[in-house]
Amino acid sequence: MSSQPNPQDLTRKNRKVAVVCVGMFGLMVGAAYAAVPLYDLFCKVTGFGGTTQVADYESDIVIDRVITVRFDGNVSSTLPWKFKPEQRSVTFKMGETATLAYLATNTGSQTTVGTSTFNVSPPTAGIYFNKLDCFCFTEQALKAGETVEMPVVFFVDPEMDKDPELEHVKEITLSYTFFPVEQPERPVAARVETPVAETKL
């Protein structure tokens, strides 16, 4: 004759299962939130997916190998802006610092704020593409009908010349896409105008 399970034992087992399930759910949620900043950090460190680098200083080494950087500008359909580079490409030596400006115009009837995403192609060149200054570092506010120059100052690390995967690469494309910002980080009135340096090759 089989013994009947103790109701108290069943209750304790059910509680353990419930605690384990809740714990697993919490770990999954935590991992999901942690994955985004970890992925961003991974991209910044490795250049994965064409993510560019941020440099504090200009390169102190310039080599004879030249590289052409082409520029691309795009705008989300939900942001009433026009956005394009002042020139389509620049050619310079690896290690040299170059400055180029994009032109952005707010075609809407009110002030709007935009933020940009960016990458380079081929993606494996991202680890060698260094930005010293860029409009993409902050949100940008444009008044209705306003047109502004948005500079980017950059260089290509000469270490790229030692990368066998990129030894035949002669061109890099830098691409930006602007999206609207629904809740700006700071008031629009706090925007400070900065002078734009001339393009240097």
VEXRO-574799 format. One record per residue: residue in one letter; chain; x, y, z of N, C-alpha, C in turn. Coordinates in pm, 1 decimal. Example, Ala and Ser with C-alpha at 12.3 -4.5 7.8 and 13.67 -1.06 7.14 Angstrom:
! VEXRO-574799
r;c;n.px;n.py;n.pz;ca.px;ca.py;ca.pz;c.px;c.py;c.pz
a;A;1319.0;-569.0;780.0;1230.0;-450.0;780.0;1320.0;-330.0;780.0
s;A;1285.0;-225.0;708.0;1367.0;-106.0;714.0;1290.0;3.0;787.0
! end
This chain:
! VEXRO-574799
r;c;n.px;n.py;n.pz;ca.px;ca.py;ca.pz;c.px;c.py;c.pz
m;A;86.0;-119.7;0.0;0.0;0.0;0.0;88.3;122.8;0.0
s;A;69.0;214.6;-99.8;156.2;330.8;-112.3;118.2;436.7;-12.4
s;A;219.0;505.1;39.8;195.3;610.5;138.3;153.7;737.9;68.3
q;A;66.4;814.3;127.7;21.1;940.9;73.3;124.1;1049.6;102.8
p;A;152.8;1140.7;5.1;247.7;1248.4;30.5;197.6;1342.2;137.6
n;A;289.8;1389.6;217.6;257.4;1482.1;325.3;225.5;1618.9;266.1
p;A;110.1;1674.7;298.1;73.7;1807.0;244.5;176.7;1913.9;276.7
q;A;236.5;1905.9;396.2;336.6;2005.5;434.6;461.3;1993.9;347.6
d;A;501.4;1866.6;315.8;617.3;1847.0;228.1;590.5;1903.9;89.0
l;A;469.7;1881.9;35.2;434.6;1935.9;-95.8;438.3;2088.0;-95.6
t;A;392.1;2147.8;13.1;392.2;2294.8;22.5;533.5;2348.9;21.5
r;A;624.7;2280.7;97.3;764.1;2324.9;101.7;830.5;2310.7;-35.0
k;A;803.4;2201.0;-105.6;861.2;2179.9;-238.5;812.1;2286.0;-337.7
n;A;681.4;2315.9;-330.3;626.1;2417.1;-420.3;688.1;2554.6;-394.7
r;A;712.2;2584.1;-266.1;775.4;2712.4;-233.2;917.2;2719.7;-288.6
k;A;991.1;2606.7;-277.3;1128.4;2604.2;-330.2;1129.9;2626.4;-480.9
v;A;1036.5;2559.3;-549.6;1028.2;2575.8;-694.4;995.7;2721.0;-730.2
a;A;905.0;2780.8;-655.6;866.0;2918.9;-681.8;983.8;3013.4;-660.5
v;A;1060.2;2990.9;-551.5;1176.2;3075.9;-522.5;1280.6;3064.1;-632.3
v;A;1305.4;2940.7;-677.9;1402.8;2919.1;-784.9;1358.4;2989.5;-913.2
c;A;1230.6;2978.6;-946.5;1178.8;3042.3;-1068.1;1191.9;3194.2;-1061.1
v;A;1157.7;3250.9;-945.2;1169.7;3396.0;-928.4;1314.9;3439.4;-938.7
g;A;1404.2;3358.9;-878.0;1546.9;3391.3;-884.0;1600.0;3387.1;-1025.9
m;A;1560.7;3285.5;-1101.0;1604.3;3274.2;-1240.1;1552.5;3389.9;-1324.6
f;A;1427.8;3429.2;-1299.7;1369.7;3541.9;-1373.9;1446.9;3670.4;-1344.0
g;A;1481.4;3690.0;-1215.9;1557.4;3808.5;-1177.2;1693.8;3811.7;-1242.7
l;A;1759.7;3696.8;-1249.2;1890.3;3690.5;-1314.2;1880.4;3721.5;-1462.5
m;A;1774.4;3671.2;-1527.0;1757.0;3695.9;-1669.7;1732.8;3844.3;-1697.3
v;A;1650.9;3908.7;-1614.0;1624.2;4051.5;-1631.7;1751.6;4132.1;-1610.0
g;A;1825.4;4096.6;-1502.8;1950.6;4167.0;-1474.3;2051.5;4151.4;-1585.4
a;A;2059.8;4032.3;-1641.2;2153.9;4007.4;-1750.7;2115.5;4087.2;-1874.6
a;A;1985.0;4100.8;-1897.7;1939.9;4177.4;-2014.3;1979.1;4323.4;-2002.1
y;A;1960.7;4381.6;-1881.6;1998.3;4521.6;-1861.0;2149.8;4539.3;-1868.2
a;A;2223.9;4444.7;-1815.9;2369.7;4455.0;-1815.6;2427.6;4434.3;-1954.6
a;A;2356.5;4361.4;-2039.7;2409.8;4328.2;-2171.5;2429.1;4451.9;-2258.2
v;A;2340.3;4552.0;-2245.2;2349.4;4670.5;-2330.4;2476.5;4750.0;-2304.2
p;A;2504.4;4792.4;-2178.6;2630.4;4865.9;-2157.4;2754.3;4781.8;-2182.1
l;A;2747.3;4652.7;-2153.2;2862.0;4566.5;-2179.6;2888.1;4554.6;-2328.6
y;A;2779.8;4545.4;-2406.4;2794.7;4537.1;-2552.1;2852.6;4667.6;-2606.1
d;A;2803.6;4781.5;-2554.6;2856.5;4911.6;-2596.9;3003.9;4922.8;-2566.1
l;A;3042.8;4879.0;-2444.7;3183.6;4884.3;-2405.3;3267.3;4794.5;-2494.9
f;A;3216.5;4675.8;-2523.9;3287.6;4582.8;-2611.7;3310.1;4645.0;-2748.6
c;A;3206.9;4711.2;-2803.8;3219.0;4773.1;-2936.1;3320.6;4886.0;-2934.9
k;A;3319.7;4966.6;-2827.5;3411.6;5079.4;-2820.9;3556.9;5033.2;-2810.0
v;A;3579.3;4926.2;-2736.6;3715.5;4877.6;-2715.0;3769.0;4805.1;-2837.3
t;A;3682.1;4729.7;-2903.1;3728.5;4645.3;-3013.2;3700.1;4703.0;-3151.8
g;A;3614.5;4805.7;-3158.3;3575.3;4856.8;-3289.0;3475.3;4766.3;-3358.3
f;A;3415.9;4673.2;-3284.4;3322.9;4576.6;-3342.6;3206.2;4648.3;-3409.6
g;A;3168.2;4599.2;-3528.4;3055.3;4656.2;-3600.0;3082.6;4793.7;-3657.0
g;A;3210.2;4829.2;-3669.5;3243.9;4959.8;-3725.6;3239.6;5072.5;-3625.3
t;A;3236.6;5039.9;-3495.8;3237.0;5143.1;-3392.8;3370.9;5215.0;-3390.8
t;A;3367.1;5347.4;-3395.6;3489.7;5426.0;-3397.3;3543.9;5446.4;-3256.1
q;A;3666.6;5497.0;-3247.5;3732.7;5520.8;-3120.5;3734.0;5669.9;-3088.0
v;A;3755.4;5702.7;-2960.8;3768.2;5840.7;-2916.9;3910.1;5861.0;-2866.7
a;A;3979.6;5962.1;-2919.8;4118.2;5989.8;-2883.0;4126.8;6125.3;-2813.4
d;A;4218.5;6136.0;-2717.4;4241.2;6261.9;-2646.7;4350.0;6346.0;-2712.7
y;A;4435.9;6279.9;-2789.4;4547.8;6349.8;-2850.0;4562.7;6308.7;-2996.1
e;A;4623.5;6398.9;-3073.6;4654.0;6367.2;-3212.4;4762.6;6260.4;-3218.1
s;A;4771.2;6191.2;-3329.0;4875.0;6089.6;-3346.0;5011.3;6157.7;-3359.0
d;A;5112.6;6102.4;-3294.2;5247.2;6158.7;-3304.6;5328.2;6087.5;-3413.4
i;A;5260.9;5998.7;-3487.0;5326.0;5926.1;-3596.8;5244.1;5943.5;-3723.4
v;A;5308.7;5982.9;-3831.6;5245.4;5994.3;-3962.5;5325.8;5910.3;-4061.4
i;A;5258.1;5823.9;-4135.5;5326.7;5738.6;-4232.4;5285.3;5777.7;-4374.5
d;A;5354.2;5725.1;-4473.0;5330.3;5763.3;-4611.6;5204.2;5701.4;-4672.1
r;A;5154.2;5593.3;-4613.4;5035.9;5529.9;-4670.0;4915.9;5624.3;-4661.3
v;A;4850.1;5646.0;-4774.2;4735.3;5735.9;-4776.3;4605.7;5656.0;-4767.5
i;A;4503.5;5722.4;-4716.6;4372.1;5660.9;-4702.4;4267.8;5764.9;-4739.8
t;A;4164.0;5722.7;-4808.9;4053.2;5811.0;-4843.8;3935.0;5782.1;-4752.7
v;A;3881.6;5885.6;-4691.0;3763.5;5870.1;-4606.5;3644.6;5934.5;-4676.9
r;A;3542.5;5856.7;-4701.7;3419.9;5906.5;-4763.4;3315.4;5928.8;-4653.9
f;A;3226.0;6024.0;-4678.1;3130.7;6064.8;-4576.1;2987.3;6045.9;-4624.1
d;A;2904.9;5998.8;-4531.8;2764.9;5969.5;-4562.9;2677.9;6028.1;-4452.2
g;A;2565.8;6090.0;-4489.1;2475.3;6147.2;-4390.6;2331.9;6106.6;-4416.3
n;A;2262.0;6064.4;-4310.1;2123.7;6018.9;-4321.2;2041.5;6076.6;-4205.6
v;A;1910.0;6084.8;-4227.4;1819.2;6137.4;-4126.0;1696.4;6048.1;-4117.5
s;A;1654.9;6018.9;-3995.2;1532.1;5942.5;-3975.3;1413.3;6018.9;-4034.5
s;A;1316.7;5946.1;-4085.8;1198.3;6008.4;-4146.0;1115.0;6085.1;-4043.3
t;A;1139.7;6060.3;-3914.0;1064.4;6127.6;-3808.0;1131.5;6256.7;-3760.6
l;A;1246.0;6292.0;-3819.9;1316.0;6415.2;-3783.0;1318.0;6507.5;-3905.3
p;A;1259.1;6627.4;-3896.4;1250.1;6716.8;-4012.6;1380.2;6792.4;-4039.0
w;A;1484.5;6721.8;-4068.7;1615.0;6781.6;-4095.9;1665.5;6739.7;-4233.1
k;A;1754.8;6824.8;-4286.6;1841.1;6786.4;-4397.2;1982.0;6779.3;-4340.7
f;A;2057.4;6678.5;-4382.1;2189.1;6654.6;-4321.4;2281.6;6594.4;-4425.8
k;A;2393.3;6662.0;-4451.9;2486.6;6612.2;-4553.1;2627.3;6665.2;-4524.9
p;A;2731.1;6595.7;-4572.1;2868.1;6644.4;-4555.2;2896.9;6759.3;-4651.5
e;A;2984.3;6850.8;-4609.9;3021.4;6961.9;-4697.8;3100.0;6912.6;-4818.8
q;A;3172.8;6803.5;-4800.3;3240.3;6740.5;-4913.3;3231.6;6589.9;-4896.9
r;A;3238.9;6519.4;-5007.1;3212.4;6376.0;-5005.9;3329.9;6292.4;-4956.7
s;A;3450.9;6343.2;-4969.3;3565.5;6261.5;-4928.0;3687.6;6348.6;-4905.3
v;A;3782.1;6294.6;-4828.9;3913.2;6356.8;-4811.5;4017.8;6245.3;-4819.0
t;A;4134.9;6279.0;-4869.0;4244.4;6183.1;-4877.9;4364.5;6240.8;-4804.4
f;A;4422.8;6162.6;-4715.8;4534.6;6210.6;-4634.5;4618.5;6092.3;-4587.8
k;A;4728.9;6121.1;-4524.5;4817.5;6015.8;-4475.8;4767.6;5962.1;-4341.8
m;A;4792.3;5835.6;-4317.9;4756.7;5776.9;-4188.5;4837.1;5844.2;-4077.7
g;A;4767.2;5888.0;-3976.3;4830.4;5958.8;-3865.9;4806.9;6108.0;-3872.5
e;A;4774.9;6162.0;-3991.6;4742.9;6303.7;-4004.4;4603.8;6331.3;-3946.8
t;A;4584.1;6453.2;-3895.2;4454.7;6493.3;-3842.8;4377.3;6569.3;-3949.3
a;A;4252.2;6534.6;-3966.8;4166.3;6600.2;-4065.8;4039.9;6651.8;-3997.8
t;A;3985.2;6757.9;-4050.7;3860.6;6816.3;-4000.9;3762.3;6831.0;-4115.3
l;A;3640.8;6784.8;-4093.1;3537.0;6799.3;-4193.7;3407.2;6836.4;-4123.7
a;A;3325.2;6915.8;-4191.7;3198.1;6957.0;-4132.0;3080.5;6903.0;-4212.1
y;A;2976.2;6866.2;-4140.6;2847.7;6833.0;-4200.2;2757.7;6956.0;-4188.4
l;A;2662.6;6968.0;-4278.1;2563.2;7074.6;-4272.4;2428.7;7015.1;-4233.3
a;A;2366.6;7074.3;-4131.9;2235.9;7028.1;-4086.8;2137.6;7144.6;-4090.5
t;A;2019.5;7122.1;-4146.0;1915.8;7224.7;-4155.2;1785.1;7170.8;-4098.4
n;A;1724.1;7248.5;-4010.0;1593.0;7212.1;-3956.7;1487.1;7267.2;-4051.0
t;A;1419.6;7179.5;-4122.9;1316.6;7220.8;-4217.9;1178.3;7226.8;-4153.4
g;A;1171.7;7199.4;-4024.2;1043.6;7200.5;-3955.2;1003.1;7339.3;-3908.6
s;A;889.3;7347.5;-3839.5;833.7;7475.1;-3793.7;863.6;7504.7;-3647.5
q;A;939.4;7417.9;-3581.9;974.2;7440.2;-3442.2;1110.7;7380.4;-3412.0
t;A;1165.5;7420.7;-3297.3;1296.2;7369.7;-3256.0;1288.7;7219.0;-3231.3
t;A;1385.8;7146.1;-3283.8;1393.1;7002.3;-3261.6;1535.3;6964.6;-3220.8
v;A;1546.4;6853.9;-3149.0;1675.0;6806.3;-3100.0;1703.1;6669.6;-3160.2
g;A;1824.2;6650.1;-3208.9;1860.9;6523.3;-3270.2;1985.9;6464.5;-3208.2
t;A;1999.2;6335.7;-3220.4;2119.6;6265.6;-3177.9;2157.7;6168.3;-3288.2
s;A;2286.7;6144.8;-3304.7;2330.3;6065.3;-3418.8;2396.6;5934.3;-3377.8
t;A;2373.5;5833.1;-3458.6;2449.2;5708.6;-3449.8;2551.8;5710.9;-3562.0
f;A;2654.6;5627.2;-3551.0;2760.4;5631.8;-3650.8;2832.7;5498.9;-3657.9
n;A;2897.9;5475.4;-3771.3;2985.5;5359.5;-3787.1;3073.6;5381.8;-3908.6
v;A;3170.2;5295.1;-3925.1;3256.8;5302.9;-4041.9;3251.5;5170.2;-4116.4
s;A;3284.3;5178.9;-4243.3;3291.0;5060.6;-4329.2;3421.1;5065.7;-4408.4
p;A;3497.9;4954.0;-4412.0;3466.5;4822.0;-4355.7;3467.2;4824.9;-4202.6
p;A;3381.7;4743.9;-4138.2;3370.1;4744.4;-3992.8;3501.5;4718.9;-3920.4
t;A;3590.9;4638.7;-3979.1;3716.6;4606.4;-3911.7;3809.4;4727.1;-3900.9
a;A;3777.5;4835.3;-3971.6;3859.7;4956.4;-3963.0;3819.4;5044.0;-3845.2
g;A;3708.9;5010.3;-3778.9;3660.2;5092.8;-3668.4;3760.6;5110.7;-3556.3
i;A;3839.1;5008.5;-3527.5;3936.0;5014.1;-3418.0;4046.9;5114.0;-3447.1
y;A;4065.9;5149.7;-3573.3;4174.2;5240.8;-3611.8;4125.4;5382.3;-3642.2
f;A;3994.1;5402.4;-3643.3;3938.1;5533.6;-3676.0;3915.3;5610.6;-3545.9
n;A;3994.3;5716.6;-3524.9;3991.5;5790.3;-3398.9;3932.8;5929.5;-3416.1
k;A;3835.4;5962.1;-3332.3;3774.8;6095.1;-3332.6;3830.0;6176.9;-3215.6
l;A;3877.5;6296.0;-3247.6;3923.3;6389.6;-3145.2;3809.2;6478.9;-3098.3
d;A;3720.1;6510.8;-3187.2;3602.7;6592.2;-3155.1;3494.1;6558.6;-3255.6
c;A;3368.3;6563.4;-3210.9;3259.5;6525.9;-3301.2;3126.2;6575.4;-3247.7
f;A;3041.6;6622.5;-3337.6;2905.3;6661.6;-3302.0;2826.7;6545.0;-3246.6
c;A;2871.3;6423.3;-3280.5;2800.0;6303.2;-3236.2;2819.2;6274.9;-3087.6
f;A;2909.2;6348.8;-3021.4;2932.0;6327.2;-2878.7;2818.0;6382.6;-2793.3
t;A;2739.6;6475.9;-2848.2;2631.4;6539.2;-2772.9;2506.5;6550.1;-2858.9
e;A;2395.5;6580.4;-2794.8;2271.7;6606.5;-2867.2;2282.1;6743.3;-2935.9
q;A;2210.2;6759.0;-3047.6;2214.7;6882.8;-3124.8;2074.1;6940.8;-3136.7
a;A;2061.4;7069.2;-3103.1;1932.5;7137.9;-3112.0;1936.1;7240.4;-3224.3
l;A;1836.3;7237.7;-3310.7;1825.7;7332.8;-3421.3;1690.9;7403.7;-3414.7
k;A;1695.3;7537.3;-3427.3;1572.1;7614.0;-3432.9;1507.5;7596.4;-3570.6
a;A;1382.3;7632.5;-3581.9;1311.1;7620.7;-3708.4;1383.4;7701.0;-3816.8
g;A;1417.7;7635.4;-3927.4;1485.3;7701.0;-4037.4;1633.8;7721.8;-4019.6
e;A;1689.0;7681.9;-3906.4;1831.3;7705.7;-3878.1;1920.5;7605.0;-3951.1
t;A;2034.5;7654.0;-3999.6;2136.9;7569.6;-4060.5;2267.6;7587.7;-3983.9
v;A;2330.4;7478.8;-3946.4;2455.4;7485.4;-3871.1;2558.8;7391.0;-3931.9
e;A;2684.0;7423.5;-3908.0;2794.1;7334.3;-3944.1;2826.7;7247.6;-3823.8
m;A;2845.2;7118.3;-3846.7;2876.8;7023.6;-3740.8;3009.0;6955.4;-3774.3
p;A;3116.2;6992.3;-3704.4;3248.5;6939.4;-3740.5;3279.1;6804.4;-3677.6
v;A;3366.5;6731.9;-3742.1;3423.8;6610.1;-3685.7;3573.9;6615.6;-3713.3
v;A;3654.6;6594.6;-3609.5;3800.8;6598.9;-3618.7;3851.1;6457.4;-3592.3
f;A;3934.7;6404.2;-3680.8;3968.3;6262.3;-3672.7;4104.4;6232.7;-3734.7
f;A;4152.0;6111.5;-3709.1;4269.5;6059.1;-3778.4;4258.6;5907.5;-3784.5
v;A;4330.1;5849.0;-3877.2;4334.8;5703.1;-3889.8;4467.0;5655.9;-3831.3
d;A;4459.1;5568.9;-3732.4;4577.6;5519.3;-3662.8;4671.9;5447.5;-3760.5
p;A;4800.0;5487.1;-3763.0;4896.9;5420.5;-3851.5;4911.1;5271.0;-3824.6
e;A;4866.9;5225.0;-3707.6;4872.1;5082.3;-3677.4;4789.4;5000.2;-3775.7
m;A;4696.0;5064.4;-3842.0;4614.8;4994.8;-3942.2;4703.1;4939.1;-4053.0
d;A;4815.0;5004.1;-4078.1;4905.4;4960.1;-4184.4;4965.2;4823.4;-4154.5
k;A;4964.4;4783.7;-4025.8;5021.1;4655.7;-3985.4;4918.1;4543.7;-3982.2
d;A;4791.7;4577.6;-4005.6;4684.2;4478.5;-3999.3;4672.3;4407.9;-4134.4
p;A;4703.1;4278.1;-4140.7;4698.3;4206.4;-4269.5;4558.7;4203.0;-4331.3
e;A;4454.5;4212.8;-4249.6;4318.2;4210.2;-4303.1;4283.5;4339.7;-4376.5
l;A;4359.3;4446.0;-4348.0;4327.0;4576.5;-4405.4;4438.5;4630.8;-4494.7
e;A;4532.4;4546.2;-4530.6;4648.0;4593.5;-4607.1;4611.1;4643.8;-4746.4
h;A;4498.2;4597.6;-4800.2;4457.4;4640.1;-4933.6;4344.4;4744.3;-4929.8
v;A;4304.3;4785.2;-4810.8;4195.8;4882.8;-4798.2;4247.8;5022.9;-4827.7
k;A;4183.2;5090.0;-4920.5;4223.2;5226.1;-4958.5;4118.5;5330.3;-4921.5
e;A;3997.1;5283.1;-4887.2;3888.7;5374.7;-4854.1;3814.6;5329.5;-4728.4
i;A;3773.6;5426.1;-4649.7;3689.1;5402.8;-4532.9;3569.0;5495.5;-4545.9
t;A;3450.0;5444.2;-4520.9;3329.9;5527.1;-4524.2;3281.7;5553.8;-4382.7
l;A;3266.9;5681.6;-4348.2;3214.0;5723.2;-4218.0;3068.9;5765.1;-4237.8
s;A;2978.5;5698.4;-4168.4;2835.6;5720.7;-4188.5;2766.8;5763.6;-4059.7
y;A;2678.3;5863.8;-4070.0;2599.9;5911.5;-3956.6;2451.6;5906.3;-3990.9
t;A;2369.5;5878.9;-3890.3;2224.8;5886.5;-3904.6;2167.8;5959.6;-3783.9
f;A;2091.2;6066.7;-3809.1;2030.1;6144.2;-3701.5;1889.6;6093.5;-3670.6
f;A;1857.8;6089.8;-3539.8;1727.0;6051.3;-3490.9;1675.1;6158.9;-3395.9
p;A;1543.1;6174.0;-3382.8;1489.4;6275.5;-3291.0;1509.3;6236.7;-3145.6
v;A;1524.4;6336.8;-3060.4;1533.9;6316.6;-2915.7;1405.3;6369.2;-2854.0
e;A;1329.6;6282.5;-2792.1;1201.5;6323.2;-2734.1;1221.0;6401.6;-2604.6
q;A;1319.1;6363.1;-2523.6;1347.5;6430.1;-2397.4;1495.5;6468.8;-2394.2
p;A;1528.0;6590.5;-2437.9;1668.4;6634.9;-2441.1;1733.4;6627.7;-2304.2
e;A;1866.7;6606.4;-2304.7;1941.6;6596.9;-2180.6;1948.7;6730.1;-2107.2
r;A;1943.4;6840.7;-2181.8;1948.3;6972.8;-2121.0;1855.9;7065.4;-2198.3
p;A;1816.2;7179.7;-2138.6;1727.2;7272.2;-2207.7;1787.1;7319.8;-2338.9
v;A;1703.8;7340.1;-2438.6;1750.7;7385.2;-2569.1;1821.8;7518.8;-2557.8
a;A;1774.7;7606.3;-2469.7;1833.4;7739.2;-2454.3;1976.6;7734.2;-2405.1
a;A;2017.9;7620.5;-2347.7;2152.2;7608.1;-2292.2;2254.7;7573.3;-2397.7
r;A;2208.9;7554.2;-2521.8;2300.3;7517.2;-2629.4;2401.4;7628.7;-2654.3
v;A;2528.6;7594.5;-2663.7;2634.7;7691.5;-2683.4;2692.7;7674.4;-2822.4
e;A;2701.3;7783.3;-2897.4;2758.6;7778.1;-3031.0;2910.3;7773.5;-3021.2
t;A;2973.9;7690.4;-3100.6;3119.3;7681.6;-3103.5;3167.7;7705.0;-3244.9
p;A;3282.5;7772.7;-3259.2;3333.9;7797.5;-3394.3;3375.0;7668.7;-3461.5
v;A;3362.4;7663.1;-3592.8;3396.6;7543.9;-3671.0;3530.5;7566.7;-3737.7
a;A;3622.1;7471.5;-3719.0;3753.4;7482.0;-3781.3;3741.4;7450.9;-3930.0
e;A;3828.5;7508.7;-4009.1;3828.1;7480.9;-4151.2;3881.1;7341.9;-4177.5
t;A;3836.3;7282.9;-4286.5;3880.6;7148.5;-4322.4;4030.9;7148.9;-4346.1
k;A;4101.3;7057.1;-4281.6;4245.6;7048.3;-4293.8;4282.6;6913.8;-4351.6
l;A;4363.3;6913.7;-4453.6;4407.4;6789.7;-4517.2;4557.0;6781.0;-4510.3
! end
